[in-house]
Amino acid sequence: MIPILDLILLTAAGFDMYNGATATPAHALAGVYIGVSVIYGKGMIQWADERFAYYIMKIGDKPKKLVGIAYAKQQFRSWLKHVLAFLLGSGMLLLITVIVGDPERTKVLTDMVQVWLLVLGIDFVITLSYFVWKK
């Protein structure tokens, strides 16, 4: 149901701006939230379930901690997911910007895309560091 709720959130934000509202940081965060929740959601829930089962319910195997190149590869895969989340979320923000058709009212949305792109770049540098300085 989360993707449907996400779609409702995005539709409400877009409809609000289409009817004359000026974009706010809350509108911009809606796009970021949707991109992140769609791409990372299932994995985050699985991660939490594994830890809850082991540490709280005392069932199952202890979650493995990766080290060395295995950890670096896992972080690179996570960065690729970040790229997908960025493409999905920023694509929706830019689509809303085009639909609204008023760059002045949607400046916050395009600013959020630029900030997110910077964060994506920083995440890439950190990810590469795991290949140089192994955990």
Number of C-alpha atoms within 10 A of each C-alpha: 5 11 13 9 11 18 14 12 17 21 14 14 20 22 15 15 21 18 9 11 14 16 20 15 11 12 22 24 16 23 29 23 15 25 26 19 18 17 18 16 15 10 12 11 10 11 12 10 12 17 17 14 15 14 14 9 10 11 12 12 11 12 12 6 7 12 13 13 15 15 17 21 17 15 19 19 13 15 19 14 16 20 20 17 22 23 16 18 26 24 15 21 26 16 13 22 23 12 13 20 12 14 12 10 17 23 16 21 27 17 13 19 22 13 12 16 16 12 14 17 14 12 18 17 11 14 20 16 13 20 17 11 10 12 13
